[in-house]
Amino acid sequence: MNHRELFHGLYAAHSKQLFSFLLGRTNDRELAADLLQDVYLRAWNRRESVDRIAPAERIYWLFSVAANRLKDEYRRTANQKKAEERLRAAPADGEGDLSGVVAGRERVRELEARMNDLPDELRCILTMKVLGELNSVQIGAILQQPPGTIRYKILQARRLLAEQLKLLETVPTGEKGDLHARRR
């Protein structure tokens, strides 16, 4: 059986069960569909490993991937809620001025928007590093890339994000007018 047939067979045999499981845990059809898509994307990316799993055991592997994706989603939403709570709890100035709180919320929204503008791979790696609190060795193992490559991609993502948020400025230096980034 080739990989495409294996994948289609997995989807036909188990997608309804997995979707029901995800929907039951999230109570959100769109989120459940997104998570289901991610489960099958992971299955496709690991198709050679899945092929070595006994056919009767593949459903259990799929459910473990789905459970892990749910945990990731719970962590992501919990972190987002904590950040929102910290913003809500931020003390206003003595005069009741909410401008600091509003500015903080705007910064969070801007950061989220700029994160969404990053290329998918860089956004994923940076999210795993910052929110998932994983190191480059762990991220590399998950994504099957060398830790050095992961560290470079984290640096790329941070630089792009800093540029998008205008935290870096270019300053001409040297005789040839070379541009070097400098933190404000």
MOZI-V306127 format. One line per field, one symbol per residue. phi: phi as a letter, one per 20 degrees, with the letter a starting at -180 (. if undefined). psi: psi as a letter, one per 30 degrees, with the letter a starting at -180 (. if undefined). A space follows every 10 residues. Layout:
phi=???
psi=???
This chain:
phi=.efffgffff fffcffffff ffffedlbgf ffffffgfgf fffffdgfff fefggfefff ffffffffff fgffffffff ffffffffeg feggenfeff ffffffffff ffffffefgg fffffffffe efleefffff ffelcfgfff fffffgfffg ffffeledce cfcmfemgdc fcff
psi=kleeeeeeee eeefeeeeee eeeeffhjee eeeeeeeeef eeeefheeee ffkkeffeee eeeeeeeeee eeeeeeeeee eeeeeeeefk kllfggjgee eeeeeeeeee eeeeefflke eeeeeeeeee efhlleeeee eeghlkeeee eeeeeeeeee eeeeghfklk kklleggkkk kkk.
